Amino acid sequence: MPAYYNNYNGIKDEFGSKVLNPAGIDLTPAVAAWIGLGQYQNGRTTHTCPS
């Protein structure tokens, strides 16, 4: 279950702001190109965070 739904860190980001959209992540243009996304293109991804 995603951190948002588990109330991880009080549903706040690293700056203390409340997360309103649990689905959004920002990627640099280089990372987006590396995973096959075009400029301004949206897509679904999976990711793994180190434990």
C-alpha positions, -999 to 999 in steps of 0.1 A, spaced: 0 0 0 14 34 -9 28 57 19 0 82 13 -27 56 23 -6 44 53 -4 80 67 34 78 63 50 110 78 15 124 85 9 125 47 35 153 44 63 157 20 99 164 30 91 201 33 62 195 56 35 203 30 4 181 29 4 157 -1 -28 163 -20 -21 140 -50 -6 107 -40 -2 96 -76 21 123 -89 59 123 -91 82 147 -109 110 134 -132 138 153 -148 136 155 -186 167 131 -187 150 105 -165 117 108 -184 136 102 -217 155 73 -201 123 55 -193 108 62 -227 86 92 -221 84 120 -246 85 157 -237 53 166 -217 41 130 -219 24 113 -189 26 76 -182 24 49 -156 55 37 -140 65 14 -111 93 23 -88 112 7 -59 125 26 -29 156 13 -12 148 0 23 
